Amino acid sequence: MSRRRSRRSTAISSAGDQPPVVSVTIGSRAAVRRLVRLINSLPVAQPIVYMCPLEIDPRQITVTFRGQTGDTLAVLSYADFKPWSAPSGGCKTVQLTIGGRRQDALDGGSFIFPLQRIVGRRLI
């Protein structure tokens, strides 16, 4: 993640082409730092073929990091599918854009569970 400090982040969860189901703003600096640590701990997704389970009922989660002036510092996108309890590693990648530049995909695995703990509510 960027060295610039994010003052807040917003997590939005939506189903398919429908409007957002959940929108949460994280104003706590400690929570934002925990979220950045979580992202930094994710391994880079490996360019190999995965045998993914049937992916149904998709949920798109977007997290936007904003600076103190409201400018966008980074955007994270994560798609999760049922069954939610199946951490299917490479089938659930985290895409991160920092300063407008797309980064290598990260292995999302069961990313949703620690993300929900940091946000303090269910996103799927």
Secondary structure, DSSP 8 states (H G I E B T S, - for coil): --SS--SEEEEEEEETTS-EEEEEEE--HHHHHHHHHHHHHS-B--SS-------EEEEEEEEEEE-TTS-EEEEEEEEEEE-TT---GGGSEEEEEETTEE---EE-TTTHHHHHHHHTS---
